[in-house]
Amino acid sequence: MAEMHGPPLSPTMIPDDLTIAQFMLDRPHPYRSTSRPVEAPWLVDDATGRKIGFEEIRARVFGLANTLSFDYGIRENDVVCLMSQNHVDYPLVIWALHRLGAIVTLTNPAFTSSELLYQLELTKVKAVVSDISSLSAVEEAATHYGIPQSRIILMDGNSSGRPKYATIDTLVQGGLANTACFEERRLAPGEGKTKIAIFCFSSGTTGKPKAVAIPHYAPIANVVQSALFWKSNGGSDSRFKPGDVSLGVLPFFHVYGLILGLFWFLFCGVTVVVVPKFNFIDMLKSISTYKVTHLMLVPPHAVLLCKSPETRQYDLFSVRLCLFGAAPLSAELTNQFVKLFPGAEVGQGYGMTETATLVLLYPLSQRVGTIGSAGHLLPGVSAKIVKADGSLAKVGEPGEFLIKTPAMALGYYQNEIATSETFINGYVHSGDEVAVDENGDFFVIDRLKELIKVRGFQVAPAELEGHLLDHTAVADACVVGVPDDYSGEVPFAFVSVDPDTAKLLKNDATGRESERLKEDIRKFVADTKVYYKRLEGGIEFIETVPKTPSGKLLRRVLRDQAKAIRARKLAEGGAESSAKAKL
């Protein structure tokens, strides 16, 4: 089967001389929705109900950019870290930095100080914007890296007993009180394709997370591609109507939540209700309160909605559309969800940080996307499915998914080797095994790469294995993913211990010493890694970690063993699925 192509897309529809801020706030576009009611806000704060309209957003972006330039000296290509839960000022921080020609690096607010420090060092951060929940980690990492307290800015409020920090609101007000002291960055024709706008971190198969360098052109292109595919500028079959409301519950530090859940929906005239942090019951209340029409979710949300008795206690009849991404949605779960929301359109999409973001999406012709399908190719996307022998797969045959899209990232910042392994001859090698049917539906079969997908987040086994080897009792380790009802997958560790510890465990008739060591290893990971990297799947002690003659871990063999162990423990009641724990 030859190279496949999505619907045509004229390159002239994607401006290559605009920053993301200019595209979102300043310029008209043929695909932009013009049917947003005058009174409809762009953003709503879920907790307070505060509404923020277009003109207020533009003014706040100017005020913040003005102060960041004058008081903080933020200039061309300076990098500022944004480590915050979702907030109505989150996009404003990004757009203000883009007005100055600066770059934003997005960080998970749940990261530990050591995980944050790695990102600060790699991208050479000049200042940090943090929320209260992340402040302790920010202070510790900033101290180690050498960022002074004066260059830490809070999204909102101050903690008692801590130094008084400037807040986004104070910077905005200060900037609005002064005349413009900066000249907005204007891009030359074509420069949008090369000028970095955002660093988003993505786990690779080896080592620590990699900084994906996303130019301004890429998110703009993906918004245009997605808007064209779903006819955002109107029509009887458009999936966007005047007065639509979405729930911004996906984290904005992730490209799925940022580029699709925020930029795309705002471009399409949808009001985004900004939810700081996911809580299931609160999500149900928000859907009912704000009459949410569009939900952009991940499979764990579907598990909760389908299994929890609380779901039926709330008025969710306003929901008209549900899009799932970040991980495959099983056929069984899709059918349950369709029964729960019989009047809603339901389907999946597929994307990567490296393709910023969507490359597949269920089409307008399907009210419910083909069961199990990740969708059809978006406009302007080309793809190949390549078998292990290098030949192109036929219809129905599995192979690796290779993608070419206008929304391509530039590569991995300061990592030429990793870039050369993934970005090859104009294609992103996804590491996902897929097949396509005669109707153009793509089905994700398996991951060829070793990444574990936990609640949509990527976890590199090699990162956890390297960390485990720092434990004094661990001689070798292999981490694999095991199925989980709520999280999709969770990490499971096979561990071989040093000789002295092995003797101790061998003589441990009660098993107490083994359990004590497992708990110590769990804590060793939990103390320094974000929550979704913790060993929730379990730990199994083995004599030796099996490897090939060349030294590669026999990960597939151990993955099968881990699944059997996990299933046995769940059946015996010795472990509880995280889905049950969340209900």
C-alpha positions in Angstrom: 0.0 0.0 0.0 1.5 3.3 -1.0 1.7 6.5 1.1 -1.7 7.6 2.3 -2.9 11.2 2.4 -5.6 13.0 4.3 -7.9 15.5 2.6 -6.2 18.4 0.8 -5.1 21.5 2.7 -3.8 24.6 1.0 -0.5 25.7 2.6 -1.7 29.3 2.2 -4.3 28.5 4.9 -1.5 28.2 7.5 0.2 31.5 8.2 4.0 31.1 8.6 4.7 34.6 9.7 2.6 34.8 12.9 3.3 33.9 16.5 0.7 31.7 18.3 -0.5 34.9 20.2 -1.0 36.8 17.0 -2.8 33.9 15.3 -5.2 33.5 18.3 -5.7 37.1 19.2 -5.1 39.4 16.3 -5.8 38.0 12.9 -9.0 36.8 11.1 -8.9 33.4 9.4 -11.4 31.7 7.0 -11.8 28.7 9.3 -12.3 30.7 12.5 -15.8 30.6 13.9 -17.6 33.9 13.7 -20.7 32.8 15.4 -19.7 33.2 19.0 -22.5 35.2 20.8 -21.3 38.7 21.8 -22.0 37.9 25.5 -20.2 34.6 25.4 -16.8 34.7 27.3 -13.7 33.0 26.0 -12.8 31.6 29.5 -14.6 30.8 32.7 -13.0 30.1 36.0 -14.7 26.9 37.2 -14.4 27.6 40.9 -15.6 31.2 41.0 -17.7 31.5 37.8 -15.5 34.5 36.7 -15.9 35.2 33.0 -13.2 36.6 30.8 -14.0 37.9 27.4 -11.8 38.5 24.3 -11.0 42.2 24.9 -10.0 41.6 28.6 -7.7 38.7 27.5 -5.9 40.9 24.9 -5.5 43.7 27.5 -4.2 41.3 30.2 -1.7 39.8 27.7 -0.4 43.3 26.8 -0.1 44.3 30.5 1.8 41.1 31.4 4.1 41.3 28.4 4.8 45.0 29.3 5.9 44.1 32.9 7.8 41.0 31.9 9.8 43.1 29.5 10.4 46.2 31.7 10.8 44.7 35.1 12.1 41.2 34.3 14.0 41.9 31.1 12.5 39.0 29.3 13.8 39.2 25.7 14.0 37.2 22.5 14.5 33.5 23.0 14.5 33.7 26.8 12.9 30.7 28.3 10.3 30.9 31.1 9.0 27.9 32.9 5.3 27.6 33.5 4.5 25.1 36.3 0.9 25.4 37.2 -2.4 23.6 37.4 -5.0 24.8 34.9 -5.8 28.5 35.4 -7.6 31.2 33.4 -4.3 33.1 33.1 -2.4 30.0 31.8 -2.8 30.9 28.1 -2.3 34.5 28.9 1.2 33.8 30.3 2.0 31.9 27.1 0.7 34.6 24.8 2.5 37.4 26.7 5.8 35.6 26.3 5.2 35.1 22.6 4.5 38.8 22.2 8.1 39.2 23.4 9.6 36.5 21.2 10.3 34.4 24.3 9.8 30.6 24.7 7.7 28.8 27.3 8.6 25.5 28.8 5.6 23.7 30.2 6.0 21.5 33.3 3.8 19.1 35.2 2.8 20.9 38.5 3.0 17.5 40.3 6.7 17.1 39.5 9.2 16.8 42.3 12.0 19.4 42.6 14.5 17.0 41.0 12.3 16.4 38.0 11.8 20.2 37.7 15.5 20.9 38.1 16.3 18.6 35.1 14.0 20.7 32.9 15.3 24.0 34.2 18.8 23.0 33.4 18.1 21.5 30.0 16.1 24.5 28.6 18.1 27.2 30.5 15.2 28.8 32.2 15.4 32.5 33.2 12.2 32.8 35.4 9.5 30.5 36.7 5.7 31.1 36.9 4.3 28.7 39.6 1.0 28.1 41.4 0.8 27.6 45.1 0.7 23.8 44.9 4.1 23.7 43.1 5.8 26.4 45.0 7.9 24.2 47.4 9.3 22.2 44.4 9.9 25.4 42.5 11.8 27.1 45.4 14.0 24.1 45.9 14.8 23.6 42.2 15.3 27.3 41.7 17.8 27.4 44.6 19.8 24.6 43.1 19.8 26.0 39.6 20.5 29.6 40.7 17.2 31.4 39.9 16.7 34.1 42.5 13.4 34.4 44.4 12.7 37.7 42.7 12.3 35.7 39.4 9.6 33.4 40.8 6.1 34.6 40.0 2.9 33.1 41.4 -0.2 32.5 39.2 -2.5 33.6 42.0 -2.2 34.4 45.8 0.6 33.9 48.3 1.2 31.3 51.0 1.5 32.4 54.6 5.0 32.0 56.1 6.7 32.3 52.7 8.4 35.2 50.9 6.0 37.6 49.2 6.0 36.9 45.5 4.7 38.9 42.7 1.5 37.5 41.1 0.3 37.5 37.5 -2.5 39.9 38.4 -0.1 42.4 40.0 2.2 42.3 36.9 -0.8 42.7 34.6 -2.1 45.7 36.5 1.4 47.3 36.6 1.9 46.8 32.9 -1.5 48.3 32.1 -0.7 51.4 34.1 2.4 52.1 31.9 2.8 52.8 28.3 4.3 50.1 26.1 8.0 49.6 26.7 8.4 46.7 24.3 8.2 46.2 20.5 6.2 43.1 19.7 8.1 40.4 17.9 7.2 40.2 14.2 8.2 37.1 12.3 9.6 37.1 8.8 7.8 35.0 6.1 8.5 31.4 6.9 10.1 32.1 10.3 7.1 30.6 12.1 8.3 27.2 10.9 11.7 27.5 12.7 11.2 29.8 15.7 10.6 27.8 18.9 7.5 28.7 20.8 7.0 25.9 23.3 9.0 23.2 25.0 6.8 20.2 25.8 8.4 17.2 27.4 7.9 13.7 26.1 9.4 10.5 27.4 11.6 8.5 25.1 12.4 4.8 25.3 15.7 5.6 27.0 16.8 8.0 29.7 15.0 11.1 30.9 12.2 13.0 29.2 13.1 14.9 26.1 12.2 18.5 25.3 10.1 18.6 22.2 10.8 21.9 20.4 7.5 23.1 19.0 7.7 26.1 16.6 4.9 28.6 16.3 3.8 27.2 12.9 3.0 23.7 14.3 0.1 24.5 16.8 -1.3 27.0 14.3 -1.2 24.3 11.6 -2.9 21.7 13.8 -5.7 24.1 14.8 -6.3 24.9 11.1 -6.2 21.2 10.2 -8.7 20.2 12.9 -11.0 23.2 12.3 -11.2 22.3 8.6 -11.9 18.7 9.3 -14.8 19.5 11.6 -16.0 22.6 9.7 -15.5 25.1 12.5 -16.7 28.0 10.4 -20.2 26.7 10.2 -22.5 24.5 8.3 -25.3 22.1 9.2 -22.9 19.3 9.8 -20.4 21.3 11.8 -19.6 20.0 15.3 -19.5 23.6 16.7 -22.6 25.7 17.3 -23.1 29.2 18.8 -23.0 29.1 22.6 -21.0 25.8 22.8 -19.2 25.3 26.1 -16.3 22.8 26.8 -14.7 21.7 30.1 -11.0 22.4 30.3 -10.3 19.5 32.6 -7.3 18.1 30.7 -3.9 19.5 31.9 -2.8 22.4 29.8 0.9 21.4 30.2 0.1 18.5 27.9 -0.3 19.2 24.2 -3.7 17.5 24.1 -5.1 19.9 26.7 -3.3 22.9 25.4 -3.4 22.8 21.6 -6.7 21.0 21.3 -8.7 21.6 24.5 -7.7 25.3 24.6 -6.3 26.8 21.4 -8.5 24.8 19.0 -11.7 25.1 21.0 -11.2 28.9 21.5 -10.5 29.3 17.7 -13.8 27.4 17.1 -15.8 29.8 19.2 -16.2 27.5 22.2 -16.2 28.9 25.7 -13.7 26.9 27.9 -14.5 26.4 31.5 -11.1 26.1 33.2 -10.8 23.4 35.8 -7.6 23.6 37.9 -7.4 20.0 38.8 -9.5 16.9 38.0 -11.9 15.7 40.6 -14.6 13.3 39.4 -17.5 14.6 41.5 -16.5 18.2 40.8 -16.4 17.4 37.1 -20.0 16.2 37.2 -21.1 19.3 39.0 -19.3 21.5 36.5 -20.9 19.8 33.5 -24.3 20.4 35.1 -23.7 23.9 36.2 -22.2 25.3 33.0 -24.3 23.2 30.6 -21.2 21.8 29.0 -21.7 20.6 25.4 -18.2 19.4 24.5 -16.0 17.0 26.5 -12.4 16.3 25.6 -11.4 13.4 27.8 -9.0 10.4 28.3 -10.1 6.8 28.8 -9.8 6.9 32.6 -12.6 9.5 32.6 -14.8 7.1 30.6 -14.2 4.4 33.2 -15.3 6.7 36.0 -18.3 8.0 34.1 -19.5 4.5 33.2 -18.9 2.7 36.5 -19.7 5.3 39.1 -23.3 5.4 40.5 -22.6 9.2 41.0 -22.8 9.8 37.3 -26.6 9.3 37.3 -27.1 11.8 40.1 -26.3 14.8 37.8 -27.9 16.4 34.8 -25.5 15.7 32.0 -28.0 16.0 29.1 -26.3 19.1 27.7 -23.3 17.0 26.5 -23.4 16.8 22.7 -19.9 15.6 21.9 -17.1 13.5 23.5 -13.7 13.2 22.1 -11.2 10.7 23.6 -7.4 10.8 23.1 -4.0 10.1 24.7 -4.7 6.4 24.8 -7.0 3.9 23.0 -10.6 3.5 24.1 -11.6 -0.1 24.2 -14.6 -1.3 22.2 -16.3 -2.4 25.5 -15.8 1.0 27.1 -17.0 2.8 23.9 -20.2 0.9 23.9 -20.8 1.6 27.6 -20.2 5.3 27.0 -22.5 5.5 24.1 -25.3 3.9 26.2 -24.6 6.4 29.0 -24.8 9.4 26.5 -27.1 8.2 23.8 -27.6 11.6 22.3 -23.9 12.5 22.1 -21.4 12.1 19.3 -18.5 9.9 20.5 -15.2 9.2 18.9 -11.4 9.1 19.2 -8.4 11.0 18.0 -4.7 10.2 17.8 -1.7 12.5 18.1 1.7 12.9 19.6 3.7 15.7 21.2 6.1 15.3 18.3 3.2 16.1 15.8 1.7 18.9 17.9 -0.9 17.2 18.1 -3.7 15.5 16.2 -3.0 13.4 13.0 -6.2 11.2 13.3 -9.7 12.2 14.1 -13.1 10.6 13.7 -14.9 12.2 10.7 -18.0 14.3 10.4 -19.8 11.4 8.6 -19.7 9.3 11.8 -21.9 10.2 14.8 -20.1 7.5 16.7 -16.6 6.8 15.5 -15.9 3.3 14.2 -15.5 1.1 17.3 -11.8 0.7 18.1 -10.7 3.2 15.5 -8.4 6.2 16.3 -9.9 8.0 13.3 -9.0 9.2 9.8 -6.1 11.2 8.6 -6.5 15.0 9.0 -6.1 17.4 6.1 -2.5 17.8 5.0 -1.3 14.6 6.8 0.6 11.9 5.0 1.3 8.5 6.4 2.9 5.1 5.8 2.5 1.8 7.6 5.8 0.0 7.5 6.3 -3.7 8.3 9.3 -5.1 10.2 11.0 -6.1 6.9 10.8 -2.5 5.7 8.0 -3.1 3.1 4.8 -1.1 3.1 1.8 -2.9 4.8 -1.3 -3.7 2.8 -4.9 -2.9 4.0 -5.4 -4.8 7.3 -1.7 -5.6 7.8 0.0 -4.2 10.9 3.2 -2.1 10.9 4.8 1.0 12.4 2.9 4.3 11.9 5.1 6.9 10.1 3.6 10.4 10.0 4.3 13.6 8.0 2.3 16.7 8.9 2.6 20.5 8.7 2.3 20.4 12.5 5.7 18.6 13.0 7.9 19.6 15.9 11.5 20.6 15.1 13.0 17.7 17.1 14.3 17.1 20.6 16.1 20.1 22.0 19.8 19.5 22.6 19.5 15.8 21.6 20.6 15.1 18.1 20.8 11.4 18.6 17.2 11.0 19.8 16.0 13.4 17.1 17.7 11.4 14.3 16.0 8.2 15.7 12.5 9.6 15.6 12.5 12.3 12.9 13.6 10.5 9.8 13.4 11.7 6.2 10.5 14.1 7.0 8.5 11.5 8.9 7.9 11.0 12.6 8.4 7.4 13.5 5.6 7.0 16.1 6.7 3.6 17.6 3.0 2.6 17.4 1.9 -0.5 15.5 -1.3 0.3 13.5 -3.4 -1.1 10.7 -5.8 0.7 8.4 -9.0 -0.7 6.8 -10.5 -0.1 3.4 -12.5 2.8 4.8 -9.5 4.8 6.0 -10.0 3.9 9.7 -6.8 3.5 11.6 -6.5 1.1 14.5 -3.8 1.2 17.1 -2.7 -2.4 17.8 0.3 -2.1 20.1 3.3 0.1 21.0 6.6 -0.9 19.4 8.4 1.4 21.7 8.7 0.5 25.3 6.8 3.4 26.7 4.1 2.8 29.3 1.0 4.9 29.0 -0.4 5.8 32.4 -3.6 7.9 32.3 -2.4 9.3 29.0 1.1 10.2 30.3 4.2 8.6 28.9 6.5 6.7 31.3 9.9 5.6 30.1 10.8 2.2 31.7 14.5 3.1 31.3 14.0 6.2 33.6 12.5 4.1 36.4 15.1 1.3 35.9 17.9 3.7 36.2 16.4 5.1 39.4 15.8 1.7 40.9 19.5 0.8 40.4 20.4 3.6 42.8 18.6 1.7 45.6 21.2 0.0 47.7 19.5 -3.4 47.6 18.8 -3.5 43.9 21.2 -5.2 41.6 19.2 -5.1 38.4 15.7 -4.1 37.3 13.2 -4.3 34.5 10.0 -2.2 34.4 7.0 -3.0 32.2 3.4 -1.9 31.9 0.5 -4.0 33.1 -3.2 -3.4 32.3 -5.3 -1.3 34.8 -9.0 -0.5 34.6 -8.6 3.1 35.4 -5.1 4.1 34.3 -4.9 2.0 31.2 -1.4 0.8 32.3 0.6 1.1 35.5 4.4 0.4 36.0 5.3 -3.1 37.3 9.0 -3.7 38.4 10.9 -7.0 38.3 13.9 -6.6 40.6 16.9 -8.7 41.4 18.7 -7.9 44.6 22.3 -8.0 45.7 23.7 -11.3 47.2 23.4 -10.3 50.9 19.8 -9.2 50.4 19.0 -12.3 48.4 20.2 -14.5 51.3 18.0 -12.4 53.7 15.0 -12.9 51.5 15.7 -16.6 51.1 15.6 -17.2 54.8 12.5 -15.1 55.3 9.9 -17.7 56.0 7.2 -15.3 56.9 7.6 -13.0 53.9 7.7 -10.0 56.1 11.2 -9.0 55.0 10.2 -9.2 51.4 7.1 -7.0 51.9 9.2 -4.5 53.9 11.8 -4.3 51.1 9.0 -3.9 48.5 7.5 -1.0 50.5 10.9 0.6 50.8 11.4 0.4 47.0 8.0 1.8 46.4 8.8 4.7 48.6 12.2 5.2 47.0 10.4 5.8 43.7 7.4 7.8 45.1 9.7 10.2 47.0 11.4 11.4 43.8 9.0 10.7 40.9 5.6 12.2 39.9 2.6 10.2 40.9 2.0 8.4 37.6 5.5 7.0 37.6 5.0 5.1 40.8 5.1 1.3 40.9 1.3 0.9 41.3 1.4 -2.4 39.3 3.6 -4.2 41.8 7.1 -5.4 42.5 8.3 -9.0 41.9 11.7 -10.2 43.1 13.5 -12.5 40.6 16.9 -14.2 40.7 18.1 -12.6 37.5 16.6 -10.2 34.9 16.4 -12.1 31.6 18.3 -10.6 28.7 19.3 -11.4 25.1 22.9 -12.4 24.3 23.5 -8.8 23.3 22.3 -7.6 26.7 18.8 -6.3 25.8 16.1 -6.8 28.4 13.5 -9.4 27.4 10.8 -7.0 28.2 8.0 -8.7 26.2 8.6 -12.0 28.2 8.5 -10.1 31.5 5.4 -8.2 30.4 3.5 -11.4 29.9 4.6 -12.6 33.4 3.6 -9.3 35.0 0.2 -9.4 33.5 -0.4 -13.0 34.9 0.9 -12.0 38.3 -1.2 -8.8 38.3 -4.4 -10.7 37.2 -3.8 -13.4 39.9 -3.5 -10.9 42.7 -6.6 -9.0 41.5 -8.5 -12.2 41.4 -7.4 -13.2 44.9 -8.3 -9.7 46.2 -4.7 -9.0 47.1 -4.7 -5.9 44.9 -7.3 -3.3 44.1 -7.6 -1.7 40.7 -7.1 2.0 40.7 -10.5 2.4 39.1 -12.1 1.1 42.2 -9.9 3.3 44.4 -11.1 6.4 42.5 -14.8 5.7 42.8 
